[in-house]
Amino acid sequence: MKILIIVSLIFAGIFGAQFVHSTEVSTENRAVQLQGIDQKTQVAEQSTNSKLDVNEATAEQLVAVKGIGPSKAAAIIQYRREIGGFKTIDELIEVKGIGQKALAKLKLVLKV
């Protein structure tokens, strides 16, 4: 009888420890997963917030954008003055020197 009780306690100790360990690991994994989701959300929010407003940007700010040189920056500002501001980012296609490919890239960094 004593042997049965001892064996039972040993099994309970072994399997109980494995259960606790597996719970700790899955809790850690869940925390890492949630942290990853939070980081992706923050990156998306920063991406949206870091876009340059084409209606407020100076020539210097526009030139800092990859794909916009001094002449395109001047053309954007001149067109912006003529139309009273961009209503959509797609209107950039009307600016001389900006085609479909350039517009697609600029949409990633500019906003209205």
Biopython code that builds the backbone (N, CA, C, O; Angstrom):
import numpy as np
from Bio.PDB.StructureBuilder import StructureBuilder

atoms = [
    (1, "MET", "N", (0.819, -1.182, 0.000)),
    (1, "MET", "CA", (0.000, 0.000, 0.000)),
    (1, "MET", "C", (0.865, 1.247, 0.000)),
    (1, "MET", "O", (0.585, 2.203, -0.723)),
    (2, "LYS", "N", (1.940, 1.239, 0.830)),
    (2, "LYS", "CA", (2.824, 2.398, 0.896)),
    (2, "LYS", "C", (3.498, 2.648, -0.444)),
    (2, "LYS", "O", (3.698, 3.796, -0.839)),
    (3, "ILE", "N", (3.844, 1.588, -1.133)),
    (3, "ILE", "CA", (4.491, 1.729, -2.441)),
    (3, "ILE", "C", (3.542, 2.379, -3.438)),
    (3, "ILE", "O", (3.961, 3.230, -4.223)),
    (4, "LEU", "N", (2.286, 1.996, -3.419)),
    (4, "LEU", "CA", (1.290, 2.575, -4.318)),
    (4, "LEU", "C", (1.138, 4.071, -4.065)),
    (4, "LEU", "O", (1.038, 4.851, -5.013)),
    (5, "ILE", "N", (1.119, 4.469, -2.827)),
    (5, "ILE", "CA", (0.990, 5.887, -2.473)),
    (5, "ILE", "C", (2.235, 6.650, -2.933)),
    (5, "ILE", "O", (2.118, 7.753, -3.468)),
    (6, "ILE", "N", (3.407, 6.084, -2.735)),
    (6, "ILE", "CA", (4.655, 6.727, -3.138)),
    (6, "ILE", "C", (4.702, 6.877, -4.657)),
    (6, "ILE", "O", (5.056, 7.939, -5.168)),
    (7, "VAL", "N", (4.343, 5.810, -5.379)),
    (7, "VAL", "CA", (4.317, 5.858, -6.846)),
    (7, "VAL", "C", (3.314, 6.899, -7.320)),
    (7, "VAL", "O", (3.596, 7.648, -8.256)),
    (8, "SER", "N", (2.162, 6.954, -6.695)),
    (8, "SER", "CA", (1.143, 7.947, -7.060)),
    (8, "SER", "C", (1.657, 9.370, -6.866)),
    (8, "SER", "O", (1.435, 10.241, -7.708)),
    (9, "LEU", "N", (2.344, 9.596, -5.750)),
    (9, "LEU", "CA", (2.894, 10.921, -5.477)),
    (9, "LEU", "C", (3.981, 11.298, -6.486)),
    (9, "LEU", "O", (4.072, 12.447, -6.919)),
    (10, "ILE", "N", (4.804, 10.309, -6.852)),
    (10, "ILE", "CA", (5.866, 10.563, -7.836)),
    (10, "ILE", "C", (5.242, 10.942, -9.179)),
    (10, "ILE", "O", (5.654, 11.922, -9.800)),
    (11, "PHE", "N", (4.244, 10.164, -9.631)),
    (11, "PHE", "CA", (3.580, 10.466, -10.902)),
    (11, "PHE", "C", (2.899, 11.837, -10.857)),
    (11, "PHE", "O", (2.963, 12.605, -11.816)),
    (12, "ALA", "N", (2.256, 12.127, -9.745)),
    (12, "ALA", "CA", (1.576, 13.418, -9.604)),
    (12, "ALA", "C", (2.590, 14.547, -9.672)),
    (12, "ALA", "O", (2.340, 15.584, -10.286)),
    (13, "GLY", "N", (3.736, 14.338, -9.037)),
    (13, "GLY", "CA", (4.793, 15.360, -9.064)),
    (13, "GLY", "C", (5.348, 15.567, -10.461)),
    (13, "GLY", "O", (5.557, 16.703, -10.886)),
    (14, "ILE", "N", (5.586, 14.485, -11.171)),
    (14, "ILE", "CA", (6.150, 14.579, -12.526)),
    (14, "ILE", "C", (5.159, 15.224, -13.476)),
    (14, "ILE", "O", (5.499, 16.189, -14.160)),
    (15, "PHE", "N", (3.939, 14.708, -13.530)),
    (15, "PHE", "CA", (2.956, 15.227, -14.477)),
    (15, "PHE", "C", (2.468, 16.614, -14.083)),
    (15, "PHE", "O", (2.164, 17.437, -14.946)),
    (16, "GLY", "N", (2.393, 16.872, -12.799)),
    (16, "GLY", "CA", (1.999, 18.209, -12.346)),
    (16, "GLY", "C", (3.028, 19.241, -12.765)),
    (16, "GLY", "O", (2.672, 20.337, -13.197)),
    (17, "ALA", "N", (4.318, 18.893, -12.639)),
    (17, "ALA", "CA", (5.389, 19.815, -13.031)),
    (17, "ALA", "C", (5.347, 20.060, -14.527)),
    (17, "ALA", "O", (5.559, 21.186, -14.977)),
    (18, "GLN", "N", (5.073, 19.012, -15.310)),
    (18, "GLN", "CA", (4.987, 19.197, -16.759)),
    (18, "GLN", "C", (3.809, 20.093, -17.119)),
    (18, "GLN", "O", (3.927, 20.929, -18.014)),
    (19, "PHE", "N", (2.693, 19.937, -16.449)),
    (19, "PHE", "CA", (1.516, 20.771, -16.723)),
    (19, "PHE", "C", (1.807, 22.235, -16.407)),
    (19, "PHE", "O", (1.480, 23.126, -17.190)),
    (20, "VAL", "N", (2.421, 22.470, -15.259)),
    (20, "VAL", "CA", (2.762, 23.850, -14.870)),
    (20, "VAL", "C", (3.739, 24.435, -15.873)),
    (20, "VAL", "O", (3.581, 25.579, -16.300)),
    (21, "HIS", "N", (4.757, 23.655, -16.255)),
    (21, "HIS", "CA", (5.742, 24.142, -17.221)),
    (21, "HIS", "C", (5.077, 24.463, -18.559)),
    (21, "HIS", "O", (5.368, 25.502, -19.151)),
    (22, "SER", "N", (4.200, 23.603, -19.041)),
    (22, "SER", "CA", (3.548, 23.846, -20.325)),
    (22, "SER", "C", (2.633, 25.060, -20.252)),
    (22, "SER", "O", (2.508, 25.792, -21.234)),
    (23, "THR", "N", (1.992, 25.289, -19.114)),
    (23, "THR", "CA", (1.147, 26.473, -18.948)),
    (23, "THR", "C", (2.004, 27.737, -18.977)),
    (23, "THR", "O", (1.619, 28.737, -19.582)),
    (24, "GLU", "N", (3.181, 27.690, -18.312)),
    (24, "GLU", "CA", (4.074, 28.847, -18.309)),
    (24, "GLU", "C", (4.568, 29.153, -19.716)),
    (24, "GLU", "O", (4.620, 30.317, -20.113)),
    (25, "VAL", "N", (4.926, 28.136, -20.466)),
    (25, "VAL", "CA", (5.421, 28.327, -21.829)),
    (25, "VAL", "C", (4.326, 28.914, -22.705)),
    (25, "VAL", "O", (4.580, 29.859, -23.452)),
    (26, "SER", "N", (3.111, 28.375, -22.631)),
    (26, "SER", "CA", (2.043, 28.891, -23.486)),
    (26, "SER", "C", (1.667, 30.312, -23.088)),
    (26, "SER", "O", (1.293, 31.106, -23.952)),
    (27, "THR", "N", (1.755, 30.655, -21.809)),
    (27, "THR", "CA", (1.501, 32.024, -21.371)),
    (27, "THR", "C", (2.567, 32.952, -21.922)),
    (27, "THR", "O", (2.258, 34.059, -22.363)),
    (28, "GLU", "N", (3.833, 32.510, -21.902)),
    (28, "GLU", "CA", (4.910, 33.318, -22.472)),
    (28, "GLU", "C", (4.720, 33.495, -23.968)),
    (28, "GLU", "O", (4.897, 34.597, -24.487)),
    (29, "ASN", "N", (4.360, 32.416, -24.673)),
    (29, "ASN", "CA", (4.124, 32.506, -26.115)),
    (29, "ASN", "C", (2.994, 33.470, -26.426)),
    (29, "ASN", "O", (3.085, 34.255, -27.369)),
    (30, "ARG", "N", (1.943, 33.414, -25.647)),
    (30, "ARG", "CA", (0.797, 34.312, -25.849)),
    (30, "ARG", "C", (1.210, 35.760, -25.635)),
    (30, "ARG", "O", (0.793, 36.644, -26.384)),
    (31, "ALA", "N", (2.027, 36.007, -24.619)),
    (31, "ALA", "CA", (2.501, 37.365, -24.352)),
    (31, "ALA", "C", (3.345, 37.872, -25.520)),
    (31, "ALA", "O", (3.231, 39.034, -25.913)),
    (32, "VAL", "N", (4.192, 37.004, -26.076)),
    (32, "VAL", "CA", (5.018, 37.391, -27.225)),
    (32, "VAL", "C", (4.128, 37.671, -28.429)),
    (32, "VAL", "O", (4.364, 38.635, -29.157)),
    (33, "GLN", "N", (3.107, 36.843, -28.649)),
    (33, "GLN", "CA", (2.184, 37.068, -29.767)),
    (33, "GLN", "C", (1.474, 38.404, -29.614)),
    (33, "GLN", "O", (1.383, 39.167, -30.575)),
    (34, "LEU", "N", (0.975, 38.696, -28.430)),
    (34, "LEU", "CA", (0.281, 39.963, -28.197)),
    (34, "LEU", "C", (1.220, 41.142, -28.374)),
    (34, "LEU", "O", (0.824, 42.180, -28.904)),
    (35, "GLN", "N", (2.463, 40.989, -27.933)),
    (35, "GLN", "CA", (3.443, 42.051, -28.094)),
    (35, "GLN", "C", (3.685, 42.300, -29.586)),
    (35, "GLN", "O", (3.801, 43.450, -30.008)),
    (36, "GLY", "N", (3.762, 41.244, -30.377)),
    (36, "GLY", "CA", (3.951, 41.382, -31.820)),
    (36, "GLY", "C", (2.791, 42.118, -32.471)),
    (36, "GLY", "O", (2.998, 42.950, -33.354)),
    (37, "ILE", "N", (1.573, 41.814, -32.040)),
    (37, "ILE", "CA", (0.389, 42.494, -32.571)),
    (37, "ILE", "C", (0.433, 43.972, -32.218)),
    (37, "ILE", "O", (0.153, 44.825, -33.060)),
    (38, "ASP", "N", (0.788, 44.277, -30.962)),
    (38, "ASP", "CA", (0.896, 45.675, -30.534)),
    (38, "ASP", "C", (1.931, 46.418, -31.359)),
    (38, "ASP", "O", (1.700, 47.561, -31.755)),
    (39, "GLN", "N", (3.070, 45.789, -31.626)),
    (39, "GLN", "CA", (4.122, 46.441, -32.410)),
    (39, "GLN", "C", (3.657, 46.700, -33.833)),
    (39, "GLN", "O", (3.939, 47.761, -34.389)),
    (40, "LYS", "N", (2.947, 45.744, -34.434)),
    (40, "LYS", "CA", (2.437, 45.949, -35.794)),
    (40, "LYS", "C", (1.428, 47.085, -35.833)),
    (40, "LYS", "O", (1.418, 47.875, -36.777)),
    (41, "THR", "N", (0.585, 47.171, -34.823)),
    (41, "THR", "CA", (-0.392, 48.251, -34.742)),
    (41, "THR", "C", (0.312, 49.591, -34.610)),
    (41, "THR", "O", (-0.072, 50.562, -35.262)),
    (42, "GLN", "N", (1.341, 49.652, -33.772)),
    (42, "GLN", "CA", (2.083, 50.897, -33.594)),
    (42, "GLN", "C", (2.775, 51.308, -34.882)),
    (42, "GLN", "O", (2.786, 52.490, -35.224)),
    (43, "VAL", "N", (3.352, 50.354, -35.602)),
    (43, "VAL", "CA", (4.021, 50.661, -36.858)),
    (43, "VAL", "C", (3.015, 51.211, -37.860)),
    (43, "VAL", "O", (3.308, 52.179, -38.561)),
    (44, "ALA", "N", (1.838, 50.608, -37.937)),
    (44, "ALA", "CA", (0.811, 51.090, -38.856)),
    (44, "ALA", "C", (0.369, 52.498, -38.491)),
    (44, "ALA", "O", (0.188, 53.341, -39.370)),
    (45, "GLU", "N", (0.192, 52.760, -37.185)),
    (45, "GLU", "CA", (-0.205, 54.094, -36.748)),
    (45, "GLU", "C", (0.889, 55.109, -37.039)),
    (45, "GLU", "O", (0.600, 56.216, -37.494)),
    (46, "GLN", "N", (2.142, 54.749, -36.784)),
    (46, "GLN", "CA", (3.251, 55.654, -37.057)),
    (46, "GLN", "C", (3.352, 55.923, -38.546)),
    (46, "GLN", "O", (3.635, 57.047, -38.961)),
    (47, "SER", "N", (3.125, 54.900, -39.349)),
    (47, "SER", "CA", (3.190, 55.047, -40.792)),
    (47, "SER", "C", (2.166, 56.069, -41.270)),
    (47, "SER", "O", (2.483, 56.926, -42.095)),
    (48, "THR", "N", (0.944, 55.983, -40.758)),
    (48, "THR", "CA", (-0.101, 56.921, -41.144)),
    (48, "THR", "C", (0.221, 58.317, -40.637)),
    (48, "THR", "O", (0.051, 59.294, -41.366)),
    (49, "ASN", "N", (0.683, 58.422, -39.400)),
    (49, "ASN", "CA", (0.972, 59.722, -38.805)),
    (49, "ASN", "C", (2.211, 60.368, -39.398)),
    (49, "ASN", "O", (2.332, 61.592, -39.359)),
    (50, "SER", "N", (3.131, 59.595, -39.943)),
    (50, "SER", "CA", (4.377, 60.150, -40.443)),
    (50, "SER", "C", (4.276, 60.600, -41.900)),
    (50, "SER", "O", (5.243, 61.135, -42.441)),
    (51, "LYS", "N", (3.148, 60.400, -42.532)),
    (51, "LYS", "CA", (2.999, 60.856, -43.908)),
    (51, "LYS", "C", (2.990, 62.382, -43.947)),
    (51, "LYS", "O", (2.481, 63.041, -43.041)),
    (52, "LEU", "N", (3.555, 62.913, -44.997)),
    (52, "LEU", "CA", (3.653, 64.352, -45.186)),
    (52, "LEU", "C", (2.392, 64.851, -45.877)),
    (52, "LEU", "O", (1.989, 64.306, -46.905)),
    (53, "ASP", "N", (1.777, 65.870, -45.328)),
    (53, "ASP", "CA", (0.563, 66.453, -45.915)),
    (53, "ASP", "C", (0.962, 67.303, -47.111)),
    (53, "ASP", "O", (1.643, 68.317, -46.960)),
    (54, "VAL", "N", (0.542, 66.894, -48.281)),
    (54, "VAL", "CA", (0.920, 67.567, -49.527)),
    (54, "VAL", "C", (0.358, 68.996, -49.598)),
    (54, "VAL", "O", (0.898, 69.836, -50.318)),
    (55, "ASN", "N", (-0.703, 69.268, -48.868)),
    (55, "ASN", "CA", (-1.278, 70.614, -48.869)),
    (55, "ASN", "C", (-0.557, 71.576, -47.930)),
    (55, "ASN", "O", (-0.726, 72.790, -48.046)),
    (56, "GLU", "N", (0.232, 71.063, -47.015)),
    (56, "GLU", "CA", (0.932, 71.902, -46.048)),
    (56, "GLU", "C", (2.448, 71.878, -46.219)),
    (56, "GLU", "O", (3.152, 72.684, -45.611)),
    (57, "ALA", "N", (2.949, 70.968, -47.037)),
    (57, "ALA", "CA", (4.394, 70.767, -47.167)),
    (57, "ALA", "C", (5.076, 71.940, -47.856)),
    (57, "ALA", "O", (4.548, 72.526, -48.801)),
    (58, "THR", "N", (6.261, 72.266, -47.358)),
    (58, "THR", "CA", (7.093, 73.274, -48.004)),
    (58, "THR", "C", (7.882, 72.605, -49.124)),
    (58, "THR", "O", (7.906, 71.379, -49.229)),
    (59, "ALA", "N", (8.524, 73.412, -49.955)),
    (59, "ALA", "CA", (9.360, 72.873, -51.027)),
    (59, "ALA", "C", (10.483, 72.016, -50.451)),
    (59, "ALA", "O", (10.812, 70.961, -50.994)),
    (60, "GLU", "N", (11.062, 72.474, -49.354)),
    (60, "GLU", "CA", (12.154, 71.724, -48.721)),
    (60, "GLU", "C", (11.674, 70.358, -48.226)),
    (60, "GLU", "O", (12.379, 69.360, -48.373)),
    (61, "GLN", "N", (10.484, 70.317, -47.644)),
    (61, "GLN", "CA", (9.941, 69.042, -47.161)),
    (61, "GLN", "C", (9.638, 68.107, -48.324)),
    (61, "GLN", "O", (9.886, 66.905, -48.240)),
    (62, "LEU", "N", (9.106, 68.656, -49.399)),
    (62, "LEU", "CA", (8.794, 67.822, -50.564)),
    (62, "LEU", "C", (10.061, 67.262, -51.202)),
    (62, "LEU", "O", (10.092, 66.099, -51.604)),
    (63, "VAL", "N", (11.105, 68.081, -51.295)),
    (63, "VAL", "CA", (12.365, 67.623, -51.885)),
    (63, "VAL", "C", (12.982, 66.499, -51.053)),
    (63, "VAL", "O", (13.713, 65.666, -51.589)),
    (64, "ALA", "N", (12.702, 66.468, -49.775)),
    (64, "ALA", "CA", (13.227, 65.406, -48.901)),
    (64, "ALA", "C", (12.575, 64.056, -49.184)),
    (64, "ALA", "O", (13.086, 63.021, -48.757)),
    (65, "VAL", "N", (11.461, 64.059, -49.895)),
    (65, "VAL", "CA", (10.759, 62.821, -50.241)),
    (65, "VAL", "C", (11.449, 62.182, -51.441)),
    (65, "VAL", "O", (11.701, 62.842, -52.449)),
    (66, "LYS", "N", (11.751, 60.900, -51.322)),
    (66, "LYS", "CA", (12.398, 60.184, -52.424)),
    (66, "LYS", "C", (11.497, 60.231, -53.660)),
    (66, "LYS", "O", (10.315, 59.893, -53.604)),
    (67, "GLY", "N", (12.084, 60.655, -54.760)),
    (67, "GLY", "CA", (11.336, 60.729, -56.017)),
    (67, "GLY", "C", (10.853, 62.137, -56.354)),
    (67, "GLY", "O", (10.320, 62.369, -57.439)),
    (68, "ILE", "N", (11.037, 63.074, -55.428)),
    (68, "ILE", "CA", (10.652, 64.465, -55.694)),
    (68, "ILE", "C", (11.901, 65.325, -55.624)),
    (68, "ILE", "O", (12.557, 65.431, -54.587)),
    (69, "GLY", "N", (12.203, 65.928, -56.748)),
    (69, "GLY", "CA", (13.322, 66.862, -56.802)),
    (69, "GLY", "C", (12.799, 68.289, -56.723)),
    (69, "GLY", "O", (11.601, 68.505, -56.539)),
    (70, "PRO", "N", (13.682, 69.254, -56.861)),
    (70, "PRO", "CA", (13.275, 70.661, -56.775)),
    (70, "PRO", "C", (12.211, 71.062, -57.809)),
    (70, "PRO", "O", (11.295, 71.822, -57.495)),
    (71, "SER", "N", (12.334, 70.555, -59.032)),
    (71, "SER", "CA", (11.362, 70.948, -60.067)),
    (71, "SER", "C", (9.981, 70.333, -59.813)),
    (71, "SER", "O", (8.966, 70.993, -60.033)),
    (72, "LYS", "N", (9.931, 69.084, -59.355)),
    (72, "LYS", "CA", (8.634, 68.468, -59.034)),
    (72, "LYS", "C", (8.019, 69.131, -57.807)),
    (72, "LYS", "O", (6.806, 69.333, -57.751)),
    (73, "ALA", "N", (8.843, 69.467, -56.835)),
    (73, "ALA", "CA", (8.334, 70.155, -55.640)),
    (73, "ALA", "C", (7.708, 71.489, -56.040)),
    (73, "ALA", "O", (6.626, 71.840, -55.570)),
    (74, "ALA", "N", (8.394, 72.229, -56.910)),
    (74, "ALA", "CA", (7.869, 73.517, -57.377)),
    (74, "ALA", "C", (6.564, 73.315, -58.146)),
    (74, "ALA", "O", (5.621, 74.091, -57.995)),
    (75, "ALA", "N", (6.516, 72.264, -58.974)),
    (75, "ALA", "CA", (5.303, 71.989, -59.752)),
    (75, "ALA", "C", (4.136, 71.612, -58.840)),
    (75, "ALA", "O", (2.998, 72.011, -59.092)),
    (76, "ILE", "N", (4.411, 70.854, -57.794)),
    (76, "ILE", "CA", (3.362, 70.467, -56.838)),
    (76, "ILE", "C", (2.820, 71.699, -56.130)),
    (76, "ILE", "O", (1.607, 71.857, -55.988)),
    (77, "ILE", "N", (3.711, 72.564, -55.691)),
    (77, "ILE", "CA", (3.280, 73.767, -54.976)),
    (77, "ILE", "C", (2.509, 74.701, -55.903)),
    (77, "ILE", "O", (1.498, 75.278, -55.502)),
    (78, "GLN", "N", (2.978, 74.851, -57.134)),
    (78, "GLN", "CA", (2.271, 75.715, -58.094)),
    (78, "GLN", "C", (0.881, 75.161, -58.392)),
    (78, "GLN", "O", (-0.097, 75.909, -58.398)),
    (79, "TYR", "N", (0.789, 73.863, -58.638)),
    (79, "TYR", "CA", (-0.511, 73.247, -58.917)),
    (79, "TYR", "C", (-1.429, 73.379, -57.703)),
    (79, "TYR", "O", (-2.624, 73.637, -57.850)),
    (80, "ARG", "N", (-0.881, 73.204, -56.526)),
    (80, "ARG", "CA", (-1.645, 73.324, -55.280)),
    (80, "ARG", "C", (-2.239, 74.724, -55.153)),
    (80, "ARG", "O", (-3.396, 74.876, -54.761)),
    (81, "ARG", "N", (-1.454, 75.743, -55.483)),
    (81, "ARG", "CA", (-1.947, 77.126, -55.438)),
    (81, "ARG", "C", (-3.057, 77.350, -56.463)),
    (81, "ARG", "O", (-4.061, 78.000, -56.171)),
    (82, "GLU", "N", (-2.868, 76.813, -57.650)),
    (82, "GLU", "CA", (-3.834, 77.006, -58.736)),
    (82, "GLU", "C", (-5.190, 76.387, -58.422)),
    (82, "GLU", "O", (-6.229, 76.970, -58.732)),
    (83, "ILE", "N", (-5.180, 75.207, -57.809)),
    (83, "ILE", "CA", (-6.452, 74.519, -57.554)),
    (83, "ILE", "C", (-6.996, 74.773, -56.155)),
    (83, "ILE", "O", (-8.103, 74.346, -55.827)),
    (84, "GLY", "N", (-6.215, 75.468, -55.331)),
    (84, "GLY", "CA", (-6.663, 75.746, -53.968)),
    (84, "GLY", "C", (-6.468, 74.584, -53.012)),
    (84, "GLY", "O", (-7.135, 74.517, -51.979)),
    (85, "GLY", "N", (-5.579, 73.680, -53.331)),
    (85, "GLY", "CA", (-5.282, 72.540, -52.464)),
    (85, "GLY", "C", (-5.801, 71.234, -53.043)),
    (85, "GLY", "O", (-6.813, 71.201, -53.742)),
    (86, "PHE", "N", (-5.101, 70.188, -52.743)),
    (86, "PHE", "CA", (-5.483, 68.857, -53.213)),
    (86, "PHE", "C", (-6.619, 68.318, -52.350)),
    (86, "PHE", "O", (-6.595, 68.426, -51.124)),
    (87, "LYS", "N", (-7.603, 67.743, -53.008)),
    (87, "LYS", "CA", (-8.705, 67.110, -52.274)),
    (87, "LYS", "C", (-8.431, 65.625, -52.056)),
    (87, "LYS", "O", (-8.864, 65.042, -51.062)),
    (88, "THR", "N", (-7.720, 65.030, -52.982)),
    (88, "THR", "CA", (-7.302, 63.627, -52.851)),
    (88, "THR", "C", (-5.848, 63.513, -53.281)),
    (88, "THR", "O", (-5.352, 64.341, -54.045)),
    (89, "ILE", "N", (-5.182, 62.509, -52.799)),
    (89, "ILE", "CA", (-3.776, 62.298, -53.164)),
    (89, "ILE", "C", (-3.660, 61.903, -54.633)),
    (89, "ILE", "O", (-2.616, 62.115, -55.249)),
    (90, "ASP", "N", (-4.714, 61.336, -55.193)),
    (90, "ASP", "CA", (-4.710, 60.927, -56.605)),
    (90, "ASP", "C", (-4.608, 62.120, -57.553)),
    (90, "ASP", "O", (-4.232, 61.950, -58.713)),
    (91, "GLU", "N", (-4.936, 63.319, -57.082)),
    (91, "GLU", "CA", (-4.814, 64.514, -57.916)),
    (91, "GLU", "C", (-3.364, 64.824, -58.277)),
    (91, "GLU", "O", (-3.116, 65.597, -59.202)),
    (92, "LEU", "N", (-2.423, 64.248, -57.582)),
    (92, "LEU", "CA", (-1.011, 64.459, -57.913)),
    (92, "LEU", "C", (-0.698, 64.030, -59.340)),
    (92, "LEU", "O", (0.273, 64.508, -59.926)),
    (93, "ILE", "N", (-1.488, 63.154, -59.897)),
    (93, "ILE", "CA", (-1.275, 62.680, -61.268)),
    (93, "ILE", "C", (-1.385, 63.833, -62.265)),
    (93, "ILE", "O", (-0.851, 63.748, -63.371)),
    (94, "GLU", "N", (-2.071, 64.904, -61.881)),
    (94, "GLU", "CA", (-2.244, 66.066, -62.743)),
    (94, "GLU", "C", (-1.005, 66.970, -62.764)),
    (94, "GLU", "O", (-0.886, 67.845, -63.622)),
    (95, "VAL", "N", (-0.100, 66.760, -61.831)),
    (95, "VAL", "CA", (1.127, 67.555, -61.760)),
    (95, "VAL", "C", (2.113, 67.051, -62.808)),
    (95, "VAL", "O", (2.359, 65.850, -62.926)),
    (96, "LYS", "N", (2.670, 67.989, -63.564)),
    (96, "LYS", "CA", (3.620, 67.630, -64.609)),
    (96, "LYS", "C", (4.805, 66.886, -63.996)),
    (96, "LYS", "O", (5.400, 67.342, -63.020)),
    (97, "GLY", "N", (5.139, 65.738, -64.582)),
    (97, "GLY", "CA", (6.272, 64.961, -64.118)),
    (97, "GLY", "C", (5.899, 63.825, -63.169)),
    (97, "GLY", "O", (6.762, 63.041, -62.773)),
    (98, "ILE", "N", (4.624, 63.729, -62.802)),
    (98, "ILE", "CA", (4.194, 62.635, -61.922)),
    (98, "ILE", "C", (3.287, 61.696, -62.719)),
    (98, "ILE", "O", (2.202, 62.070, -63.162)),
    (99, "GLY", "N", (3.772, 60.468, -62.884)),
    (99, "GLY", "CA", (3.000, 59.449, -63.584)),
    (99, "GLY", "C", (2.426, 58.438, -62.605)),
    (99, "GLY", "O", (2.493, 58.614, -61.389)),
    (100, "GLN", "N", (1.861, 57.374, -63.164)),
    (100, "GLN", "CA", (1.227, 56.343, -62.331)),
    (100, "GLN", "C", (2.204, 55.684, -61.366)),
    (100, "GLN", "O", (1.878, 55.477, -60.197)),
    (101, "LYS", "N", (3.402, 55.352, -61.848)),
    (101, "LYS", "CA", (4.384, 54.686, -60.980)),
    (101, "LYS", "C", (4.815, 55.607, -59.841)),
    (101, "LYS", "O", (4.891, 55.191, -58.685)),
    (102, "ALA", "N", (5.092, 56.850, -60.183)),
    (102, "ALA", "CA", (5.514, 57.804, -59.148)),
    (102, "ALA", "C", (4.375, 58.032, -58.153)),
    (102, "ALA", "O", (4.606, 58.113, -56.946)),
    (103, "LEU", "N", (3.159, 58.134, -58.657)),
    (103, "LEU", "CA", (2.000, 58.345, -57.781)),
    (103, "LEU", "C", (1.857, 57.187, -56.790)),
    (103, "LEU", "O", (1.609, 57.403, -55.603)),
    (104, "ALA", "N", (2.014, 55.976, -57.282)),
    (104, "ALA", "CA", (1.895, 54.802, -56.406)),
    (104, "ALA", "C", (2.922, 54.868, -55.271)),
    (104, "ALA", "O", (2.595, 54.542, -54.130)),
    (105, "LYS", "N", (4.140, 55.279, -55.564)),
    (105, "LYS", "CA", (5.177, 55.390, -54.534)),
    (105, "LYS", "C", (4.902, 56.567, -53.600)),
    (105, "LYS", "O", (5.108, 56.467, -52.391)),
    (106, "LEU", "N", (4.438, 57.674, -54.159)),
    (106, "LEU", "CA", (4.182, 58.856, -53.335)),
    (106, "LEU", "C", (3.004, 58.656, -52.385)),
    (106, "LEU", "O", (2.958, 59.264, -51.315)),
    (107, "LYS", "N", (2.061, 57.815, -52.769)),
    (107, "LYS", "CA", (0.919, 57.537, -51.894)),
    (107, "LYS", "C", (1.356, 56.912, -50.564)),
    (107, "LYS", "O", (0.655, 57.010, -49.558)),
    (108, "LEU", "N", (2.521, 56.274, -50.581)),
    (108, "LEU", "CA", (3.033, 55.635, -49.368)),
    (108, "LEU", "C", (3.579, 56.643, -48.364)),
    (108, "LEU", "O", (3.671, 56.349, -47.172)),
    (109, "VAL", "N", (3.943, 57.831, -48.843)),
    (109, "VAL", "CA", (4.585, 58.810, -47.953)),
    (109, "VAL", "C", (3.884, 60.154, -47.886)),
    (109, "VAL", "O", (4.217, 60.988, -47.043)),
    (110, "LEU", "N", (2.921, 60.370, -48.763)),
    (110, "LEU", "CA", (2.182, 61.646, -48.764)),
    (110, "LEU", "C", (0.717, 61.420, -48.436)),
    (110, "LEU", "O", (0.168, 60.346, -48.686)),
    (111, "LYS", "N", (0.099, 62.433, -47.880)),
    (111, "LYS", "CA", (-1.333, 62.377, -47.579)),
    (111, "LYS", "C", (-1.952, 63.738, -47.859)),
    (111, "LYS", "O", (-1.250, 64.728, -48.063)),
    (112, "VAL", "N", (-3.275, 63.768, -47.866)),
    (112, "VAL", "CA", (-4.021, 65.018, -48.033)),
    (112, "VAL", "C", (-4.698, 65.326, -46.723)),
    (112, "VAL", "O", (-5.392, 66.336, -46.610)),
]
sb = StructureBuilder()
sb.init_structure("model")
sb.init_model(0)
sb.init_chain("A")
sb.init_seg("    ")
for serial, (resi, resn, name, xyz) in enumerate(atoms, 1):
    if name == "N":
        sb.init_residue(resn, " ", resi, " ")
    sb.init_atom(name, np.array(xyz, "f"), 0.0, 1.0, " ", f" {name:<3s}", serial, name[0])
structure = sb.get_structure()
